[in-house]
Amino acid sequence: MIPTITTFGWVPEFARGFVRDLRPRWAFEEVGQCYRVDLISDSKSPEHRRLQPFGQVPTYRDDEVAIFESGAIVLRIAERAGKLIPVATAPRMRALQWLAAALSSVEPYVMALAVNDIFEADREWSKARHAKVVDDLKTRLTDLEAALGDNVWLDGDEFTVGDLMMVSVLGELRGSAELAYFTRLAAYIGRGESRPAFTKAIADHMATFEAPAAS
């Protein structure tokens, strides 16, 4: 079977370009793998929860596996294709460490800002908490920018699953005032998002939401 991902058929405008089906879409384009997309309207339904117990997207299935979590899905796509992930042990493990770091060490700080300033902006404490959330994020981004240094990609000249996931996470800050402090990270995101595979992936992602309006 053609690998298949499941994601939303519609989201509000503010979420377009940020739903996490973008990550496997990008991976598929990088490795040259055709794929299908099943669109859903209710991620909390019993049917979907059998695939994703937390009621989120995306999910993934192929002839051998059915899995969820964008990091696991991207890794499956890369390993199945033998691309985006080095063969030699040391660089392979470094690619995996950066994939894990993107999800575990960076994304929680990025999401904390989104939760505070978007999803919980109407709470009485959100304005007071904003400065602390931003300070924590800037501390983490300072560490990440130092680790990137003058490298093109996180581990040098080779783009890997670690970079795909890190750029995807940092892309959630696209256009934010916080990212303006970090010129190297902004340039790094720009390099990732200028890749033809990303351009195709985000165009297809956005077309999902534009299609109903065009009909």
Buried (B, 14 or more C-beta within 10 A) or exposed (E): EEBBBBBBEBBEEEEBBBBBBBBBBBBBBBBEBEBEBBEBEEBEEEEBEEBBEEEBBBBBBBEEEEBBBBBBBBBBBBEBBEBBBBEEEEBBEBBBBBBBBBBEBBBBBBBBBBBBBEEEEEEEEBEEBBEEBBEBBBEBBEEBBEEBEEEBBBBEEBBBBBBBBBBBBBBBBEEBEBBEBBEBBBEBBEBBBEBEBBEBBBEBBEEBBEEEEEE
